[in-house]
Amino acid sequence: MNVSIWLLVGALVGLVNVFSIVRTVTRMRPGAPVVALWAVMGGFMARLALSLLALAVALRHNAAAGLLVFAGIWLARWVCIWSTRNR
């Protein structure tokens, strides 16, 4: 497959991860610590599973594809952090 596709897959997984974290944080309420704990744990498991799935599929193709997916995830997270640092 094309190099840019694996990088794009990684970037999309990274964006989904970031928006999942943002959604979890914005939905937390001070009066419901148990609900917040389950939301954080459930979101973490879903994000971990999605990242592992993308990496596993890419690594079954070849090592370079796995590295590109990893780089896409990493770059997407840093771009989101950098773009929101002055808000």
C-alpha positions as CSV (number, residue, x, y, z in Angstrom):
1,M,0.0,0.0,0.0
2,N,0.9,3.6,-0.4
3,V,3.0,5.3,2.3
4,S,0.6,8.2,2.7
5,I,-2.3,5.8,3.4
6,W,-0.7,4.3,6.5
7,L,0.3,7.8,7.8
8,L,-3.3,8.9,7.2
9,V,-4.7,5.9,9.1
10,G,-2.4,6.7,12.0
11,A,-3.4,10.4,11.9
12,L,-7.1,9.4,11.9
13,V,-6.7,7.1,14.9
14,G,-4.7,9.8,16.7
15,L,-7.5,12.4,16.1
16,V,-10.2,9.9,17.3
17,N,-8.1,9.4,20.4
18,V,-7.8,13.1,21.1
19,F,-11.5,13.8,20.5
20,S,-12.4,10.9,22.7
21,I,-10.3,12.3,25.5
22,V,-11.9,15.7,25.0
23,R,-15.4,14.3,25.0
24,T,-14.7,12.3,28.2
25,V,-13.3,15.4,30.0
26,T,-16.2,17.7,29.0
27,R,-18.8,15.2,30.1
28,M,-17.4,14.8,33.6
29,R,-19.5,16.1,36.5
30,P,-18.2,16.8,40.0
31,G,-21.0,15.0,41.8
32,A,-20.6,11.6,40.0
33,P,-17.1,10.2,40.7
34,V,-18.0,6.6,39.9
35,V,-19.5,7.5,36.5
36,A,-16.4,9.6,35.8
37,L,-14.1,6.7,36.7
38,W,-16.1,4.3,34.4
39,A,-16.1,6.8,31.6
40,V,-12.3,7.3,31.9
41,M,-11.6,3.5,32.1
42,G,-14.0,2.7,29.2
43,G,-12.6,5.4,27.0
44,F,-9.0,4.3,27.7
45,M,-9.8,0.7,26.8
46,A,-11.6,1.8,23.6
47,R,-8.7,4.1,22.6
48,L,-6.1,1.4,23.4
49,A,-8.0,-1.2,21.4
50,L,-8.3,1.2,18.4
51,S,-4.6,2.0,18.5
52,L,-3.6,-1.6,18.8
53,L,-5.9,-2.7,16.0
54,A,-4.5,-0.1,13.6
55,L,-0.9,-1.0,14.6
56,A,-1.6,-4.7,14.3
57,V,-3.1,-4.4,10.8
58,A,-0.2,-2.2,9.7
59,L,2.4,-4.5,11.2
60,R,0.9,-7.5,9.4
61,H,1.6,-5.7,6.2
62,N,5.2,-4.8,7.0
63,A,7.3,-3.0,9.6
64,A,7.4,0.3,7.7
65,A,3.6,0.5,7.7
66,G,3.6,-0.1,11.5
67,L,6.1,2.7,12.0
68,L,4.1,5.0,9.7
69,V,0.9,4.3,11.7
70,F,2.7,5.0,14.9
71,A,4.1,8.2,13.5
72,G,0.6,9.3,12.4
73,I,-0.8,8.7,15.8
74,W,2.0,10.6,17.5
75,L,1.9,13.5,15.0
76,A,-1.9,13.9,15.2
77,R,-1.7,14.1,19.0
78,W,1.0,16.7,19.0
79,V,-0.7,18.8,16.3
80,C,-3.9,18.8,18.4
81,I,-1.9,19.9,21.5
82,W,0.0,22.5,19.6
83,S,-3.1,23.9,17.9
84,T,-5.0,24.3,21.2
85,R,-2.1,25.7,23.3
86,N,-3.2,29.3,23.1
87,R,-7.0,28.9,23.7
